[in-house]
Amino acid sequence: MRFSGSRAVVLGGNSGIGLACAQALAREGARVRLTGRDPVTVEAAAAGIAGAQGHSVDIADLAAMEAFYADVAASEGGIDVLVVNAGVGGFAPVDQLEPDYWDAVHAINLRGCVFAMQKAGRLMGKGGAIVVTGSIGGHAFIPGNLAYGAAKAGLALAMRQFAGEYVSRGIRVNMVSPGPVETPLLHRNPGMSEADVAALREQMIAAVPMQRMGRPEEVAAAVLFLASAEASFITAANLMVDGGTLDIG
Ligand SMILES: NC(=O)c1ccc[n+]([C@@H]2O[C@H](COP(=O)([O-])OP(=O)(O)OC[C@H]3O[C@@H](n4cnc5c(N)ncnc54)[C@H](OP(=O)(O)O)[C@@H]3O)[C@@H](O)[C@H]2O)c1
C-alpha cells in the first residue's frame, strides 16, 4: 500500500500501460483519476477500478485540460502522483513524412504532455512525483520512427527540465522508456493491416534480447517504483523497461 491516501492522475489511463498503472495505483491505495479520449473505454476503465473516476479529455486540447485540472483542484485539492502516459504511435519513412502527421503526433506526444506536466505541477506540492512514459524510440534508430522518436526524445528532455526546475519544490520527475509492449497501440498504426501488424510484432520480438514483448504490468511496476517513496532520492532518471533492447540488443 505504497500510495495509501495519495491522489493520483493517470493521463491516458483507459488502455494498455496507462490502464495497468491506474489499476496498480488503486490496488496500492491511491484515489485515481484517469483520462483518455474514448468516452466508452474511459468509463469502462474507471468502472473497473475501485474509487476511480474517468474523464474523457484530449491531452492536445489545452483548454479542456485546464478545465480537467480545475475539476481535480476543486474536488481533490491537489495531485500527489501524475502519470503522463498518453501517446499515439505510427510509422512514416522520412521520404513519406507529412507535416500534418508530424504535427498530429507532436501535439499529443510532446506539446500535450509538456503542458499537462506544467499545469499539474501547479497543483503539486512537496513529495509529489511525476512519471512520464517515453520510449526506446526516443533514443535509437527505428525505421519509420522519426516523428514519434523526435517527440519522445523531446519529452525526455522536457522530463529533465521539469525535474531540474521542480527539484527545489520537492517534486520528483522521472521517465520510463518501454521497448515493445503488448498493448492496443500496435494495432493502431495508421494504414497497417493485421498481417502488417503481425509481421511488425515478429520484427520487434526479434530485436529484443529477451525475445518477447513486455507486458503492461511490467511497465506499470517501474512507474509505481519511480512514483513511490522507495525512489525518494531519484529524479531526472530515465529507466529503460525494454528487455535489454537499447543496451544489449
Ligand atoms: N506499446 C509499446 O510498445 C510502447 C513502447 C514504447 C512506448 N510506449 C508508450 O506508452 C504509452 C502508452 O501506450 P500503450 O502502448 O499503452 O498504447 P495504448 O493502449 O494505445 O494507450 C495509449 C493511451 O494514450 C491515450 N491517448 C492517446 N492520445 C490521447 C489524447 N490525445 N488525449 C488523451 N489521451 C490520449 C489513449 O486513450 P484513447 O484510447 O482514448 O485514445 C490510451 O489511453 C504511450 O505514450 C506510448 O507512446 C508504448
PDBQT file of the ligand as one rigid body, heavy atoms in Angstrom, charges set to zero:
ROOT
HETATM    1  N1  LIG A 301       3.262  -0.403 -26.517  1.00  0.00    +0.000 N 
HETATM    2  C1  LIG A 301       4.529  -0.144 -26.801  1.00  0.00    +0.000 C 
HETATM    3  O1  LIG A 301       5.210  -0.958 -27.413  1.00  0.00    +0.000 OA
HETATM    4  C2  LIG A 301       5.146   1.146 -26.348  1.00  0.00    +0.000 A 
HETATM    5  C3  LIG A 301       6.538   1.268 -26.436  1.00  0.00    +0.000 A 
HETATM    6  C4  LIG A 301       7.129   2.446 -26.022  1.00  0.00    +0.000 A 
HETATM    7  C5  LIG A 301       6.366   3.472 -25.540  1.00  0.00    +0.000 A 
HETATM    8  N2  LIG A 301       5.012   3.348 -25.471  1.00  0.00    +0.000 N 
HETATM    9  C6  LIG A 301       4.260   4.481 -24.958  1.00  0.00    +0.000 C 
HETATM   10  O2  LIG A 301       3.435   4.043 -23.909  1.00  0.00    +0.000 OA
HETATM   11  C7  LIG A 301       2.318   4.913 -23.788  1.00  0.00    +0.000 C 
HETATM   12  C8  LIG A 301       1.050   4.080 -23.668  1.00  0.00    +0.000 C 
HETATM   13  O3  LIG A 301       0.887   3.364 -24.868  1.00  0.00    +0.000 OA
HETATM   14  P1  LIG A 301       0.232   1.909 -24.924  1.00  0.00    +0.000 P 
HETATM   15  O4  LIG A 301       1.222   1.046 -25.559  1.00  0.00    +0.000 OA
HETATM   16  O5  LIG A 301      -0.345   1.543 -23.624  1.00  0.00    +0.000 OA
HETATM   17  O6  LIG A 301      -0.886   2.161 -26.040  1.00  0.00    +0.000 OA
HETATM   18  P2  LIG A 301      -2.474   2.331 -25.984  1.00  0.00    +0.000 P 
HETATM   19  O7  LIG A 301      -3.081   1.129 -25.375  1.00  0.00    +0.000 OA
HETATM   20  O8  LIG A 301      -2.841   2.728 -27.357  1.00  0.00    +0.000 OA
HETATM   21  O9  LIG A 301      -2.667   3.544 -24.971  1.00  0.00    +0.000 OA
HETATM   22  C9  LIG A 301      -2.463   4.876 -25.339  1.00  0.00    +0.000 C 
HETATM   23  C10 LIG A 301      -3.178   5.727 -24.308  1.00  0.00    +0.000 C 
HETATM   24  O10 LIG A 301      -2.986   7.118 -24.631  1.00  0.00    +0.000 OA
HETATM   25  C11 LIG A 301      -4.269   7.721 -24.707  1.00  0.00    +0.000 C 
HETATM   26  N3  LIG A 301      -4.245   8.836 -25.638  1.00  0.00    +0.000 N 
HETATM   27  C12 LIG A 301      -3.787   8.850 -26.912  1.00  0.00    +0.000 A 
HETATM   28  N4  LIG A 301      -3.969  10.066 -27.449  1.00  0.00    +0.000 NA
HETATM   29  C13 LIG A 301      -4.560  10.826 -26.483  1.00  0.00    +0.000 A 
HETATM   30  C14 LIG A 301      -5.007  12.159 -26.421  1.00  0.00    +0.000 A 
HETATM   31  N5  LIG A 301      -4.899  12.972 -27.474  1.00  0.00    +0.000 N 
HETATM   32  N6  LIG A 301      -5.545  12.605 -25.274  1.00  0.00    +0.000 NA
HETATM   33  C15 LIG A 301      -5.681  11.785 -24.198  1.00  0.00    +0.000 A 
HETATM   34  N7  LIG A 301      -5.301  10.511 -24.195  1.00  0.00    +0.000 NA
HETATM   35  C16 LIG A 301      -4.741  10.033 -25.336  1.00  0.00    +0.000 A 
HETATM   36  C17 LIG A 301      -5.185   6.616 -25.182  1.00  0.00    +0.000 C 
HETATM   37  O11 LIG A 301      -6.531   6.970 -24.955  1.00  0.00    +0.000 OA
HETATM   38  P3  LIG A 301      -7.651   6.542 -26.085  1.00  0.00    +0.000 P 
HETATM   39  O12 LIG A 301      -7.619   5.048 -26.102  1.00  0.00    +0.000 OA
HETATM   40  O13 LIG A 301      -8.919   7.094 -25.546  1.00  0.00    +0.000 OA
HETATM   41  O14 LIG A 301      -7.189   7.168 -27.361  1.00  0.00    +0.000 OA
HETATM   42  C18 LIG A 301      -4.681   5.482 -24.319  1.00  0.00    +0.000 C 
HETATM   43  O15 LIG A 301      -5.152   5.576 -23.016  1.00  0.00    +0.000 OA
HETATM   44  C19 LIG A 301       2.364   5.840 -24.989  1.00  0.00    +0.000 C 
HETATM   45  O16 LIG A 301       2.912   7.083 -24.593  1.00  0.00    +0.000 OA
HETATM   46  C20 LIG A 301       3.309   5.127 -25.936  1.00  0.00    +0.000 C 
HETATM   47  O17 LIG A 301       3.966   6.017 -26.796  1.00  0.00    +0.000 OA
HETATM   48  C21 LIG A 301       4.391   2.200 -25.861  1.00  0.00    +0.000 A 
ENDROOT
TORSDOF 0
